[in-house]
Each structure stands twice: as structure tokens, then as C-alpha cells.
């Protein structure tokens, strides 16, 4: 066995897993405040990439300005989505809210198709495609940058949930009625969680847009992000990061050995198997609370 090659697969797999955690963090943020998995997170990731592309390519803005401006736009859009589409469903069965998020995802995909078409566009961040050489190990530069973004967001949100506002969001997740009774604005808290998840979607969309291009296929990242979030625990940001690393390594190393027997496509099979086994064996995930209700 070539241990250098295996190490290279594991390192690059871990970096890819951290990119999956960018999507998973958005899922966790909304779940922590509303106890509802957001099936529109993939669509938000796709939209975030398109907004950056529109500002940088169509409006001619430099990326250093387009990305923060897109983050502001998506932050406001997150508030708007919660206010217009989801607030009306407060107190309704969870399955209705879940279906609404799925409807939002489909709407976002259709909207981007109508505005930008289905042709894939490149996102040029100016990062060299030449791999970084560490001894005999090749490491992707864009994956390394994306991993840095994921870890930075993780640290930022860990600090955020220690602030007064973050504690309010945690209280809302624990008990809506108790939060209302002590004067916490539940609606505003849930809206903030959607805004933050939409902001995170910009980071995920930009990195993944650089890796695979900007088109509607970015919305499919929801499947990887959801698997990471479920494995780590839908209410744990730390779990999303650690689970992302685990899934990335298993996917990358496993696919290298399985593809030669099944002819390819084993990455999706591995991720699906992880999701199914997690729900069957440990439905609350590695770091989630035992009282989480799954839909």
C-alpha cells in the first residue's frame, strides 16, 4: 500500500469535507433557532454564487467588493425569506415548514434559470490551480483556502453563540413559549438565523463556484451538507466541522478503492450509506442532543 498516496487522499478528503461543512453550518444555524432542517440551503448556496458572479462579472465590481456586498444582499434576503414565506407558518406542523423550505429551494433554482440560464459560468478568485507540494503530497490550493474559510466561520459562530444575541437564539431553540414569556422576539431570532445562514451561503457558493463552476448543480450540495449536519448533530456547529472532515476522508479514500470495482460513482453511494446508517444507529448525531426530533 502506498502510504504517501493514502495520506494525500486523506488530507485532500478532509479539506473537501470542510467545504461540505460550509453548507452544513447554514443548516445548523437555522435548526438551532427553529428546529426545522432547511432544505433550501443548497439553493441559497447557489444563489450566493450567482449574486457574486453578477456583481463581479456583469456589474464590473472587483471581487474584494463584490463578495462583501453579496453577503449584505444575501443577509437581507434571508430576513426577507423568513418574513414573507415562513413566519406565516409559525405554530404549524413541522412537515409544512419543511415542505416550504423545499418549495423555496425549487423556486430559487427556477429563478436563477430564468435570469442567468443553465450554462455553467466560471468563478475566478485568482487562486492558482497548481497544487501545493508538501514533501511528496499534493494539496489543492482552493480546497485549502475553503477549509480556512470554514474554520474561520466556525470560530466566529462559536463566539457569536456566547454573546447575548446568540444566547437568545439558543433559548429560542430550546423552547419557543418560554422565550416568548420572557420577552424574547422569537420571530426576530428565527429571521436572524435565516439571515446568517444566507450569509454563510455566499462563502460556500464562492468556493464551490470556483471548484466546479456556477450553475444550478450547486444546489445539490444540500445532500452533502445535510449528511454532514446529521452525522455531526443538527444543533452542533462543532459537530458539522468534525463530521465534515470524517465524511470527506471516508468519501475520498473509499471512492479511490471502490471505484475500481463498481466503475465509478461510489462517492454518492458512500455519502448515502453514512446518512442512512447515522439515522438508523445514532439519529441525534455525534454531538447532537438526544432529545432532537427528526422529521
C-alpha positions as CSV (number, residue, x, y, z in Angstrom):
1,X,0.0,0.0,0.0
2,X,1.3,3.4,-1.0
3,X,1.1,5.3,2.3
4,X,2.0,8.6,0.8
5,X,-0.8,8.4,-1.7
6,X,-3.2,7.3,1.1
7,X,-2.1,10.3,3.2
8,X,-2.7,12.6,0.2
9,X,-6.2,11.2,-0.3
10,X,-7.0,11.7,3.4
11,X,-5.7,15.2,3.6
12,X,-7.5,16.4,0.5
13,X,-10.6,14.5,1.6
14,X,-10.5,16.3,5.0
15,X,-10.3,19.7,3.2
16,X,-13.2,18.7,0.9
17,X,-15.2,17.7,4.0
18,X,-14.6,21.2,5.5
19,X,-16.1,22.6,2.3
20,X,-19.2,20.4,2.9
21,X,-19.3,21.8,6.4
22,X,-19.8,25.3,4.9
23,X,-23.2,24.1,3.7
24,X,-23.8,22.2,6.9
25,X,-23.2,25.2,9.1
26,X,-26.0,27.0,7.4
27,X,-28.3,24.1,8.1
28,X,-27.3,24.0,11.8
29,X,-27.8,27.8,12.2
30,X,-31.5,27.6,11.2
31,X,-32.1,24.3,13.0
32,X,-30.7,25.8,16.3
33,X,-33.3,28.5,16.1
34,X,-36.3,26.9,14.6
35,X,-35.8,23.1,15.0
36,X,-36.5,22.7,11.2
37,X,-34.0,21.3,8.7
38,X,-33.6,23.9,5.9
39,X,-33.9,22.1,2.6
40,X,-33.3,25.5,0.8
41,X,-29.7,25.8,1.9
42,X,-28.4,24.3,-1.3
43,X,-30.5,26.8,-3.3
44,X,-29.1,29.7,-1.1
45,X,-25.6,28.5,-1.8
46,X,-26.3,28.5,-5.5
47,X,-27.9,32.0,-5.3
48,X,-25.0,33.4,-3.3
49,X,-22.6,32.3,-6.0
50,X,-24.8,33.9,-8.7
51,X,-25.1,37.2,-6.8
52,X,-21.3,37.4,-6.5
53,X,-20.9,36.5,-10.2
54,X,-23.5,39.1,-11.3
55,X,-21.8,41.8,-9.2
56,X,-18.2,41.0,-10.4
57,X,-18.8,40.0,-14.0
58,X,-22.0,41.9,-15.0
59,X,-21.5,45.0,-12.8
60,X,-17.8,45.1,-13.2
61,X,-17.0,45.2,-9.4
62,X,-13.7,43.8,-8.1
63,X,-14.2,40.6,-6.1
64,X,-13.0,42.3,-2.9
65,X,-16.0,44.5,-3.1
66,X,-18.5,42.1,-4.8
67,X,-18.2,39.4,-2.1
68,X,-19.0,41.6,0.9
69,X,-21.8,43.3,-1.0
70,X,-23.2,40.0,-1.9
71,X,-23.0,38.9,1.7
72,X,-25.1,42.0,2.7
73,X,-27.6,41.3,0.0
74,X,-28.0,37.7,1.0
75,X,-28.2,38.6,4.7
76,X,-31.2,40.8,3.9
77,X,-32.7,38.2,1.6
78,X,-32.5,35.7,4.5
79,X,-34.6,38.0,6.6
80,X,-37.0,38.5,3.8
81,X,-37.5,34.8,3.1
82,X,-38.3,34.2,6.8
83,X,-40.6,37.2,7.0
84,X,-42.6,36.5,3.8
85,X,-42.7,32.8,3.5
86,X,-42.0,31.2,6.9
87,X,-43.4,33.5,9.6
88,X,-46.9,32.7,8.4
89,X,-46.3,29.1,9.3
90,X,-45.4,29.7,12.9
91,X,-47.1,27.0,15.1
92,X,-48.0,24.8,12.1
93,X,-46.8,21.2,11.8
94,X,-43.1,20.9,11.2
95,X,-43.7,19.0,7.9
96,X,-45.5,22.0,6.4
97,X,-42.5,24.2,7.2
98,X,-40.1,21.5,5.8
99,X,-42.1,21.5,2.6
100,X,-42.0,25.3,2.4
101,X,-38.2,25.2,2.5
102,X,-38.2,22.6,-0.3
103,X,-40.5,24.9,-2.3
104,X,-38.1,27.8,-1.7
105,X,-35.2,25.7,-3.0
106,X,-37.2,24.8,-6.2
107,X,-38.2,28.5,-6.6
108,X,-34.6,29.7,-6.3
109,X,-33.4,27.1,-8.9
110,X,-36.1,28.2,-11.3
111,X,-35.4,31.9,-10.7
112,X,-31.7,31.5,-11.5
113,X,-32.5,29.5,-14.6
114,X,-34.8,32.3,-15.8
115,X,-32.3,35.1,-15.1
116,X,-28.9,33.5,-15.9
117,X,-29.8,30.4,-17.8
118,X,-28.4,26.9,-17.3
119,X,-24.9,27.4,-18.7
120,X,-22.1,26.9,-16.2
121,X,-20.0,30.1,-15.6
122,X,-16.5,30.2,-14.1
123,X,-15.8,31.9,-10.8
124,X,-12.2,33.2,-10.9
125,X,-10.9,34.0,-7.5
126,X,-7.3,34.4,-8.7
127,X,-6.2,31.2,-6.8
128,X,-3.6,29.2,-8.7
129,X,-4.7,25.7,-9.9
130,X,-1.2,24.5,-9.4
131,X,-1.2,22.2,-6.3
132,X,0.7,23.0,-3.2
133,X,3.6,20.5,-2.7
134,X,4.2,19.3,0.9
135,X,7.0,16.8,0.6
136,X,5.6,14.2,-1.8
137,X,2.0,15.2,-1.1
138,X,-0.1,17.4,-3.5
139,X,-2.7,19.6,-1.9
140,X,-5.3,21.7,-3.7
141,X,-4.9,25.4,-3.0
142,X,-8.6,26.2,-3.5
143,X,-9.6,23.5,-1.0
144,X,-7.0,24.8,1.4
145,X,-8.5,28.3,1.2
146,X,-12.0,26.9,1.5
147,X,-11.0,25.0,4.6
148,X,-9.6,28.2,6.1
149,X,-13.0,30.0,5.4
150,X,-14.9,27.1,7.0
151,X,-12.7,27.1,10.2
152,X,-12.9,30.9,10.4
153,X,-16.7,30.8,10.2
154,X,-16.8,28.1,12.8
155,X,-14.7,30.2,15.2
156,X,-16.9,33.2,14.5
157,X,-20.1,31.4,15.2
158,X,-18.8,29.7,18.3
159,X,-18.0,33.2,19.7
160,X,-21.4,34.5,18.4
161,X,-23.4,32.0,20.4
162,X,-21.7,33.2,23.6
163,X,-23.0,36.7,23.0
164,X,-26.3,38.0,24.3
165,X,-27.9,37.6,20.9
166,X,-26.5,34.1,20.5
167,X,-27.8,33.0,23.9
168,X,-31.3,34.3,22.8
169,X,-31.1,32.1,19.7
170,X,-30.2,29.1,21.8
171,X,-33.1,29.9,24.2
172,X,-35.5,30.1,21.2
173,X,-34.3,26.7,20.0
174,X,-34.9,25.2,23.5
175,X,-38.4,26.5,24.0
176,X,-40.5,28.9,21.8
177,X,-43.1,29.5,24.5
178,X,-40.7,30.1,27.3
179,X,-38.7,32.5,25.1
180,X,-41.9,34.5,24.3
181,X,-42.8,34.6,28.0
182,X,-39.5,36.3,29.0
183,X,-39.8,38.9,26.2
184,X,-37.5,37.4,23.6
185,X,-38.7,38.1,20.0
186,X,-38.8,34.6,18.5
187,X,-39.7,35.9,15.1
188,X,-36.7,38.2,15.0
189,X,-34.5,35.4,16.2
190,X,-35.6,32.9,13.6
191,X,-35.2,35.7,11.0
192,X,-31.7,36.3,12.1
193,X,-30.8,32.6,11.8
194,X,-32.0,32.7,8.2
195,X,-30.0,35.8,7.5
196,X,-26.9,34.3,9.0
197,X,-27.4,31.0,7.0
198,X,-27.8,33.1,3.8
199,X,-24.6,35.0,4.6
200,X,-22.7,31.7,5.1
201,X,-24.2,30.5,1.7
202,X,-22.2,33.3,0.0
203,X,-18.9,31.8,1.3
204,X,-19.9,28.3,0.3
205,X,-21.2,29.4,-3.1
206,X,-18.0,31.3,-3.9
207,X,-15.6,28.5,-3.0
208,X,-17.7,25.8,-4.7
209,X,-18.3,28.1,-7.7
210,X,-14.5,28.3,-8.2
211,X,-14.2,24.5,-7.9
212,X,-17.0,23.3,-10.1
213,X,-18.4,26.4,-11.8
214,X,-21.6,28.4,-11.1
215,X,-24.8,26.7,-12.2
216,X,-27.9,25.0,-10.8
217,X,-25.9,21.9,-9.8
218,X,-24.6,23.9,-6.8
219,X,-28.0,23.3,-5.1
220,X,-27.2,19.6,-5.0
221,X,-24.6,20.4,-2.3
222,X,-27.6,20.3,0.1
223,X,-27.3,16.4,0.1
224,X,-23.6,16.5,1.2
225,X,-24.3,19.3,3.7
226,X,-27.3,17.6,5.1
227,X,-25.4,14.3,5.6
228,X,-22.6,16.3,7.4
229,X,-25.2,18.1,9.6
230,X,-27.0,14.8,10.5
231,X,-23.8,13.0,11.3
232,X,-22.4,15.8,13.4
233,X,-25.8,16.6,15.1
234,X,-28.2,19.1,13.6
235,X,-27.8,21.5,16.5
236,X,-24.0,21.4,16.7
237,X,-21.7,23.7,14.7
238,X,-18.6,21.9,16.1
239,X,-20.3,18.6,15.0
240,X,-20.7,20.0,11.5
241,X,-17.0,20.7,11.2
242,X,-15.8,17.4,12.6
243,X,-18.4,15.4,10.7
244,X,-17.3,17.2,7.5
245,X,-13.7,16.1,8.0
246,X,-14.9,12.5,8.7
247,X,-17.1,12.3,5.7
248,X,-14.6,13.9,3.4
249,X,-11.9,11.4,4.4
250,X,-14.2,8.4,4.1
251,X,-15.6,9.6,0.7
252,X,-12.2,10.4,-0.8
253,X,-10.4,7.3,0.4
254,X,-13.3,4.9,0.0
255,X,-14.1,6.1,-3.5
256,X,-10.5,5.5,-4.6
257,X,-10.7,1.9,-3.7
258,X,-14.4,1.2,-4.6
259,X,-14.5,2.9,-8.0
260,X,-12.2,0.3,-9.5
261,X,-14.8,-2.4,-8.6
262,X,-18.1,-0.6,-9.4
263,X,-16.9,1.6,-12.3
264,X,-17.3,5.0,-10.6
265,X,-19.9,6.9,-8.8
266,X,-19.2,5.4,-5.4
267,X,-18.8,8.8,-3.7
268,X,-22.5,9.3,-3.7
269,X,-23.1,5.8,-2.5
270,X,-20.7,6.3,0.4
271,X,-22.4,9.5,1.5
272,X,-25.8,8.0,1.2
273,X,-24.7,5.0,3.3
274,X,-23.3,7.3,6.0
275,X,-26.6,9.2,6.1
276,X,-28.8,6.1,6.4
277,X,-26.6,4.4,9.0
278,X,-26.4,7.6,11.1
279,X,-30.2,7.9,11.1
280,X,-30.6,4.2,12.0
281,X,-27.9,3.9,14.7
282,X,-27.4,7.4,16.1
283,X,-30.2,9.7,14.9
284,X,-29.0,12.6,17.2
285,X,-25.6,12.5,15.5
286,X,-22.2,12.5,17.1
287,X,-22.6,15.8,19.1
288,X,-26.4,16.4,18.9
289,X,-28.7,16.4,21.8
290,X,-30.6,13.2,22.5
291,X,-34.0,15.0,22.6
292,X,-33.8,16.2,18.9
293,X,-36.9,15.3,17.0
294,X,-36.2,14.1,13.5
295,X,-38.5,14.6,10.6
